[in-house]
Each structure stands twice: as structure tokens, then as C-alpha cells.
Amino acid sequence: MPRAKAKPKGKGKPRGKPPVSGCTPEKIEIIRKLAQHGFLANEIADIIGITRMTMWRWRAQVPEVTAALAIGHEAANSRVELSIYQMAIGYDRDEEEIKVVAGEVQRVPVRRYYPPNPAAAAMWVRHKMAWGEDIAPPVQVDEAKPLEVRQVARQVARLLHIANKTEQ
């Protein structure tokens, strides 16, 4: 049976990735704003009416889209970092309680205190002070002075490190 002739190169369908289409400066600005508010790339794609594949193609081929999405990651990371820090040191928060007063349902504003969380303190110390799993943090406590948050965090991290080693 004779072999089919190969198509000459340069004719027919173009090979490779198709050019980026539909990625306008207006859409890039919308992507940037949504990313700053914490939306993920897939969620942004759904909101602006493109497929997830198109979003990933734009991300790979358009540096402005990559930069816009990176801003969102930085904002999200900053919020998480702040939340872990607040959990590590303890914080106050304004809340509302629903109470029945004289037969009527009322919203009563209250200020609630959340104490420091030792696990969050250990995580903060481990990541921010570059203490690994195998390196126990130093303990330097002066008995005459009250403990500071950083010293408590160091002690908690050290104790958790020791506890993890004894479990293994």
C-alpha cells in the first residue's frame, strides 16, 4: 500500500499555542481588584466569564495577569500572617450577643477576650525565627523581669519541640 504524502510544512493549521485573545487592560484591572479582595484565580475566571483554562493561559502568557494574581496572594498571605500573630498573642474582639431582656429580644454589644494560643505561638516562632524541627530554641529568662510575649512563645516552641521528640 503506498504511503500517504506528508503535508508540506508551513501550510495547514498553525502549531503551538494560540495567541492570547480577549485579555484587555480592563479585564486585567478587574483581575487585579478581585485578587486584592482574596478571590482565587479559578473564582476570578468564573466571575469575568472565561474558562479556567483561559485564565491559566493568560497567567502563563501575560505578565500583567501574573502580577495581578500575585498581588492577591500577597494580600491573602498578609491576612493569614496577621491572624496567626493575633492568635499567638491573644486579642479582643467586639461581638454581639442576643439576650432576652424584659421579654424582648435585644442585641447586646460585648467585648470578648481570646487568650493566646500556644500552638499559634509555636507556629509563629518556628516560621518567623527560622527554627526548624531539629533545632530547639534557646531559653533565656530573667527571673526578675516579667515574661514578654516573645519569651513565652520561645518557651512554648521549645516545649512543643521536646514533646514531639519524645513521641517519636
C-alpha positions as CSV (number, residue, x, y, z in Angstrom):
1,M,0.0,0.0,0.0
2,P,1.5,3.3,-0.9
3,R,2.4,5.8,1.8
4,A,0.4,9.0,2.2
5,K,2.3,12.1,1.2
6,A,3.3,14.3,4.1
7,K,1.8,17.7,4.1
8,P,4.3,20.4,3.3
9,K,5.4,22.4,6.3
10,G,4.0,25.9,6.7
11,K,0.6,25.0,5.4
12,G,-2.5,23.8,7.3
13,K,-3.2,24.5,11.0
14,P,-0.7,26.7,12.9
15,R,1.1,24.7,15.5
16,G,1.8,25.8,19.1
17,K,-0.3,27.9,21.5
18,P,-2.9,30.2,20.0
19,P,-2.4,33.9,20.6
20,V,-3.8,35.4,23.7
21,S,-7.2,36.9,22.9
22,G,-9.7,38.8,25.0
23,C,-7.2,39.8,27.6
24,T,-7.8,43.5,27.7
25,P,-6.4,46.1,30.1
26,E,-9.9,46.4,31.6
27,K,-10.0,42.7,32.4
28,I,-6.5,42.8,33.8
29,E,-7.7,45.6,36.2
30,I,-10.7,43.6,37.2
31,I,-8.5,40.6,37.9
32,R,-6.2,42.8,40.0
33,K,-9.1,44.2,42.1
34,L,-10.7,40.8,42.6
35,A,-7.3,39.2,43.6
36,Q,-6.8,42.0,46.1
37,H,-10.1,41.1,47.7
38,G,-8.9,37.5,48.1
39,F,-10.5,35.7,45.2
40,L,-8.6,32.8,43.7
41,A,-7.7,32.5,40.0
42,N,-10.5,30.0,39.3
43,E,-13.1,32.1,41.1
44,I,-12.0,35.2,39.1
45,A,-12.3,33.2,35.9
46,D,-15.9,32.3,36.8
47,I,-16.7,35.9,37.7
48,I,-15.3,37.5,34.5
49,G,-16.9,34.8,32.3
50,I,-13.9,32.9,31.0
51,T,-12.9,29.3,31.3
52,R,-10.3,28.3,33.9
53,M,-8.1,27.1,31.1
54,T,-8.2,30.6,29.5
55,M,-7.3,32.1,32.9
56,W,-4.3,29.7,33.2
57,R,-3.2,30.5,29.6
58,W,-3.4,34.3,30.3
59,R,-1.4,33.7,33.5
60,A,1.3,31.9,31.6
61,Q,1.4,34.3,28.6
62,V,0.5,37.8,30.0
63,P,2.9,39.1,32.7
64,E,0.4,41.7,33.8
65,V,-2.1,38.9,34.7
66,T,0.6,37.1,36.6
67,A,1.5,40.2,38.5
68,A,-2.2,40.9,39.3
69,L,-2.7,37.5,40.7
70,A,0.5,37.7,42.7
71,I,-0.8,40.8,44.5
72,G,-3.8,38.7,45.6
73,H,-1.5,36.0,47.1
74,E,0.5,38.7,48.9
75,A,-2.7,40.2,50.4
76,A,-4.0,36.8,51.5
77,N,-0.7,35.8,53.0
78,S,-0.5,39.0,54.9
79,R,-4.0,38.4,56.3
80,V,-3.2,34.9,57.4
81,E,0.1,36.1,59.0
82,L,-1.8,38.7,60.9
83,S,-4.4,36.2,62.1
84,I,-1.8,33.7,63.3
85,Y,0.0,36.6,65.1
86,Q,-3.2,37.7,66.8
87,M,-3.9,34.1,67.9
88,A,-0.4,33.8,69.2
89,I,-0.6,36.9,71.5
90,G,-4.3,36.9,72.3
91,Y,-6.8,39.6,71.2
92,D,-10.0,41.4,72.0
93,R,-13.0,41.4,69.7
94,D,-16.3,43.3,69.6
95,E,-19.2,40.9,69.2
96,E,-23.0,40.9,69.7
97,E,-25.0,38.6,72.0
98,I,-28.7,38.0,71.6
99,K,-30.4,38.3,75.0
100,V,-34.0,38.4,76.2
101,V,-34.4,41.5,78.4
102,A,-37.9,42.2,80.0
103,G,-39.5,39.8,77.5
104,E,-37.9,41.5,74.4
105,V,-35.1,40.1,72.3
106,Q,-32.2,42.5,72.2
107,R,-28.7,42.7,70.6
108,V,-26.2,43.5,73.3
109,P,-22.7,44.6,72.3
110,V,-19.9,42.8,74.2
111,R,-16.1,42.8,74.1
112,R,-14.7,39.3,74.2
113,Y,-11.1,38.4,75.0
114,Y,-9.4,35.4,73.3
115,P,-6.3,34.3,75.2
116,P,-3.0,33.4,73.5
117,N,-3.0,30.1,71.6
118,P,0.3,28.1,72.3
119,A,0.1,26.3,69.0
120,A,-0.2,29.5,67.1
121,A,2.7,31.0,69.1
122,A,4.8,27.9,68.3
123,M,4.0,28.2,64.6
124,W,4.8,31.9,64.6
125,V,8.1,31.4,66.3
126,R,9.1,28.4,64.1
127,H,8.4,30.2,60.9
128,K,9.3,33.8,61.7
129,M,12.5,33.0,63.6
130,A,13.6,30.2,61.3
131,W,13.7,27.5,63.9
132,G,13.4,24.1,62.3
133,E,12.1,20.9,63.8
134,D,15.5,19.7,64.9
135,I,16.7,23.0,66.5
136,A,15.4,23.7,69.9
137,P,15.0,27.5,70.6
138,P,17.2,29.0,73.3
139,V,15.6,29.8,76.7
140,Q,16.9,33.0,78.4
141,V,14.5,34.0,81.1
142,D,15.4,36.6,83.7
143,E,13.5,35.8,86.9
144,A,13.4,39.4,88.0
145,K,11.5,40.7,84.9
146,P,8.0,39.6,83.8
147,L,7.9,37.4,80.8
148,E,7.3,39.1,77.4
149,V,5.2,37.5,74.6
150,R,8.3,36.6,72.6
151,Q,9.8,34.8,75.6
152,V,6.6,32.9,76.2
153,A,6.4,32.0,72.5
154,R,10.0,30.7,72.7
155,Q,9.3,28.6,75.7
156,V,6.2,27.2,74.1
157,A,8.0,26.3,70.9
158,R,10.8,24.7,72.9
159,L,8.3,22.6,75.0
160,L,6.4,21.5,71.9
161,H,9.7,20.6,70.2
162,I,10.7,18.5,73.2
163,A,7.3,16.8,73.3
164,N,7.4,16.0,69.6
165,K,10.8,14.4,70.0
166,T,9.7,12.2,73.0
167,E,6.6,11.0,71.0
168,Q,8.8,9.7,68.2
